[in-house]
Amino acid sequence: MPTAPDVRIQIIVDAHGVPRGERLRDRLDAAARRHPGPPIEATVLPFHQLDRRVIERSTAIVFLNVACDHDAIPRTIARIRSIIDLPMIRIGGDPDPHSIRLPADVTPEVVLATLRALAHRDPEIRRLRAEIETTTQVADGVRDEIARIDEELRAASMVQREFLPREMPDIAGTQVAALWRPAGYVSGDIFDVFRIDHDRIGSFLADAVGHGVPAALMTMLICRSLPIRELLADGSHRVRPPGEALAALNAFMVARQGRQARFATAAYVIYDIRNRIASIASAGHPPVLHLPPPGDEAPTREIGSTGGLLGVFPDAEFGVTEVELAPEEAIVVHSDGFEQAFPETAIDPTTSNLPNDRYRAIIDEAGRSRDPGEMIARVRERLDGHDGSLHQTDDLTMICMRAGDPAVSKRALPRREHLVRPTTSPATD
């Protein structure tokens, strides 16, 4: 069996207590000779001779209270603990939570047994201390890396938000508002609302399959790659219909697929204010909703997907559905995150994360507002108030566009200089 290491102790006294310390040392030496075991190396030191090198070489520190300046003991203990977590023994004196207290009349054999027990455990303590130091260093490194990743993700979130529209077009009374709420730092959803020309507004929403930074990068690329116009041979430009634009975007994505395929759903709506026609094309996206005017009891109409996912088949085609908007009717485009945004926790907690249609009733209720901004505010309020709102499972995006009054539109459209009145919209949460 391995032998215990030597016991190196420092008997601490003040300048006048050295003789008492030496008597204790001699008694310990005599007890060690009577009771064979690990050899004892005891040194009597006044307070002022206790330096860092001596502390780090010691197995334990013994304070002989009757031979010490009592005011100096707490300061010395604090100093030792700042250097190393070393066992400390006080013979006599008051109890101390940072040291082992032995009575003033303790026998040398008890002191010897206490010191040898400390020496026996010292190698394991030192090993554990080294492991703790190593673990602390690793934890500090992990903490620094987490802080760096957190900073990068926050920066990525800010960049993504900067790509969102800051103003919504308001053409001849047709108003648009949007909600964008990531489930984490960044979102796998992205949207854009823009003026195409004097008569048309475009709204686009893409939802990448997946979450986090890869999905966010993909949706930003998709949004900026949407071909809105086509340059003709004579130098003029042609607005590309929604289905054609999605087909071109799909071919662009397929041509750049790597080893791991990346897919996305999308919906693209072009609204012609003059003719009051919304041309809608979508790629594997949840149905676009056609809402009646506020106060109208007509049901909400669903406009289903006109094509498959983006990024799957290079020659995919996307149809176009045209919808004529009556005064104050609305078009709502949303991501599939809303299908899980309002869980049925009260009915069956085990199925609370499954898709459901509760959001439809909430959209219908919010759609009673004539102002799209107020409608989005109502949806946001319901999102904030339901159970589980702090643990959003998916990214949420919604665009609401409500048609203006046709009489106002006809009067306003010919005056091109007054067609667009940009309005700031709080699109993001």
Secondary structure, 3 states (H helix, E strand, C coil): CCCCCCEEEEEEECCCCHHHHHHHHHHHHHHHHHCCCCCEEEEEEEHHHCCHHHHHHCCEEEEEHHHCCCCHHHHHHHHHHHHCCCCEEEECCCCCCCCEEECCCCCHHHHHHHHHHHHHHHHHHHHHHHHHHHHHHHHHHHHHHHHHHHHHHHHHHHHHHHCCCCEECCECCEEEEEEEECCCCCCCEEEEEEECCCCEEEEEEEEECCCHHHHHHHHHHHHHHCCCEEECCCCCEEECCHHHHHHHHHHHHHHCCCCCCCCEEEEEEEEECCCCEEEEEEECCCCEEEECCCCCCCCCEEECCCCCCECCCCCCCCCCEEEECCCCCEEEEECHHHHHCCCCCCCCHHHCCCCCCHHHHHHHHHCCCCCHHHHHHHHHHHHHHCCCCCCCCCCEEEEEEECCCHHHHHHHCCCHHHCECCEECCCEC
